[in-house]
């Protein structure tokens, strides 16, 4: 891993870790899919304007490039971002982040079952640790007065979609610039989520608080701006397991920063977070 890639991973850790409580704040004034599709669309337009000024082509060319946008965008963006925003509406932000970042283990499992990677002892440790984390969080949700175990299912679906997209991204023979790919995956996914939101959710009002406008700006220009470019560049340049495992600290940042919005972790949350970190670290170690 180069120094530039390491810096990118550190920035992603901070932005994505803080983004979970930020999203939770956003859901206080907007419904999940409208919030997600609105910020995603704004981020896509901002990226398109930025790259256009940089002289980078912002339109895919040819059927193969458009196919890459659709095939990679469905799991990486529409699946992960759509399911995760629903999941976090049911769960505390830190707990949702812990579940979302079980993604790296799904990534390696997909590589084992479909692409011939060996099932090592370390992977056994990783899978066991993730299963223990899920059991701990289910226990917490089922024992809570207003527990929402359905949120765990949404977050695991989101993690699986992200893992699938990461594996496909590594193996795709792309002819499209990563910047163009990100713009159109975000743009196309925002349209899909907006159409679903129009059917399932009430239309949002725009008489929002100053804090909510700050959340929207954060989500559009940081979460759907610089961080998306960094992530997809890393996912394309590094092996799937490395790019996935390099974000071990994100759930830790999420759990700790969620205290700023009054969400204090339980002992099950803390132990589940340790299990997920162990799982990610086990897969990140050199293969047997």
N, C-alpha and C positions, 0 to 999 in steps of 0.2 A: 504494500500500500504506500503510495507516494505521500509527501507532506501535504500537497493540495487536497488529496482525497481524505486524509485524516482531519484537516480543518473543516472540510465539508461535513464529515460525520459529526464533529463536535457541534457545529451550527445546527444541524438537523436534530441532534439530541435536545438542544435547548428549545428550539422553536416547536418541535413536535411534542416535547414534554409539556411545555406551557400551554400548548394548543388545546389539550383536553379540558382543563378548567375553563379556558376561554370559550370553547364550544358550549359547555354547560351554562355559562352566562348567557350566551346567545339564545339558547332554547327557552329562556325565561320570557322572551318577547316575540319569538317566531317559532312556527312549527318546524319539525326536523327537516323535511325534504325541501321546503321553501327556503329555509336558511342555507342548506347545503347547495342547492342549485343556484341560488342568487349569488353567493360568494364565489362559487366555482365559475360561473359565467363572467363575473367581473374580473376574476383572476386571469381567465383565458384572454379576455380583451386587453388587459394590461400587458400580458406577456407578448401578445401579437404586436401591439404598438411598440414595445421596447425592441423586439427583435427586428421589426421592420426598419426602425431607425438605425439598427446595427448593420443593416444590409443583408440580413439572413432571410432566405426565402421562407415565407409563412404559409404557402399553399402546397399541399401534397401534389405530386405529379404522377399520374398513371394509376392504374388499377391496383398494382401491388402495394403502393404506398397507402392508398385509401384502405386496403384490406388490413394493413398493419395497424392503422388507427382504430379500426373496428375491433379486430381480434384482441389486441393488447389493451384497448381502452375499456372493454366490457369488464374484465376482472380487475384490472389495476385501478381503475378510477370509478366507474359506475358501481361495480360490486362492492369494493372496499369502502368507498366513501358513502355510498348510499346505505349499506347495511350498518356501518359503524355509527352513523348519526342517529339511526333508529335505536341501536343498542344503548348509546349513551343517554338517550331520553328515559331509559328505564333504570339506569345504574348510576351510582356515583362516578365521577370522572376518573378517579384513580383506579377504581375497580375495572371500569371499561378498558382503560389503557393496558392494564395487566393482561386482560383477555385478548385484546387486539394484538399484543406483541408476543402471543404464542405463535404468530405467523412464521417465524424462522424454522420452527420444528416441522410445521406443515410443508415448508419449502423443501426441506431435506427428505421428508417422507415421500413427497411426490417424485423427487429425483431418484429415490430408491425403487419405488414401485413401477415407475414408467420409463426411467432413463438409465437404469442399470447401475446406479451407485450402490456400493456395498452397505449392508445393514450392520453397522459396527456396534461394539459394546458401548461406545460413547453415545450413540443414538438411542440405545436402550435406556441409558440413564436419562437422556433428554426427554424422551417420550414419557417415562415414568414420572419425572418431575412435573411435566406439564399436566398430566392426568391428576396428580396430587393437587396442583394449583387449582384446577377446575373443580375438584371435589371440595376443596376448602371454600371456594367462593360460592358454590352451590349451597353448601352447609350454611354459610353466612346469610345468603338470600332467603333460603327456606325457613331459617330460624327468625328472621326479622319480621316485625309486625306488618310491614308493607313491602316485603321482599318481592323481587321481580326476577325469578329464574329465567323467564322468557328472554330477558335482556342478555343473559349468558349465551343463549342460542343465537341471537342476532350477532353478537360479537364474534362467536366462533365461525359463523358463516362469513363474516367480513374478513377474518384472518385467513380463512381458506381461499377466498377470492384473491386476496393480496398475494398469498404464496403462489397460487397458480399463475398469476400475472408475472411475478418475479421470475419463475422458472421459464415461462414462455419468452420473456424479454431477453434472457441470457441466450436462448437458443434461436432467436429470430435472426434471419439474415436480412437486416434492415438496409434499405437504400435511402431512407428518409432521415433528415437531420433530426437529432434528438429534440432540439428546440421546437421544430415544427410538429413533431410527434406529440409532445406535451401539450402544445396549444390546442391541437385538434382532439386529443383524448379528453381534455378538460371541457372544451366547447361542446363536443358531441354528447358527452356524459351529462353535462348540465342541462341540455335540451331533454334528454331522456328522463332525468330526475324531475325536471319541471313539469313535464307532461303527466308523470305519475302523481306529483304533488297536486296538480290541478284537479285530478280525479279524487284523491284520497283526503286532501287537507283543505281547510278554508283559506281563501286568499289572504295574504298578509296585509296589514295596514302599515303605513309608513310614518305614523306618529310615534317615532321611537325616541328613547332617551339618548342622552349624549354618550353614556357608557355603551349602549347598544351600537351606535354608529362606530365607536372605537373598535368594538368586536368585529363588525363587518369589515372595517378597513384592515384589521389584523388578518382576518381570514382570507381576504381577497389578495392582499399584496405580500404577505409573508407566507401563510400556509399554502396558498395557491399561486405564489409568485416564485421567489428565489428558491424556497425549499423543494418545490417540485422539480425544478431544473436540476438541482444538485442530486436529488434522489434518483431520477431516471438516468442521469449520466453515470452515477455509481453502479446502478443495476445493470447498465449496458457494458461497462468497462471491467467490472469485477465478477468473479464467479458468484452464482446465486447465493450460495451459503455464506460467503464473505460479506457481500453487500447486505444480506439479511441480518447477519449476526452482529454487524458493526454498530447496531443501535441498541445495545443491551441496556444502556442507562435510561432510555426514554421512559419506561414505566416507573422507574425510581423518581425521576424528575416530576412525572405526572402526579404520583401519589403525594409527594412532598408539597408541590405547588397547589394541589387541591385544598390544602388547609387554608389557603388564602381566601377561598370562597366558603369556608365553614364546613368542609367535608373532612372529617378526621378518620384515618384508617383504623380498622379493627385489627385484632391480632391475626385473624384469618387473612386479611388483606396483606399484612406485613409478611406472613409466612408464605402466602401465595406468590408475592413479589420475589421473595428469595428463591422459590422453586423455579420461577420463570427465568430468572437470571442464571441459575445453575444450568437450566436446560439450554439456554442460548450459549452459555460459555462452553458447555460440553460439546456442542456441535462446532463451535468455532475453533476448538483445539485441532491440532494436526490429526489427520485421519490415521486410523490404525493400518 
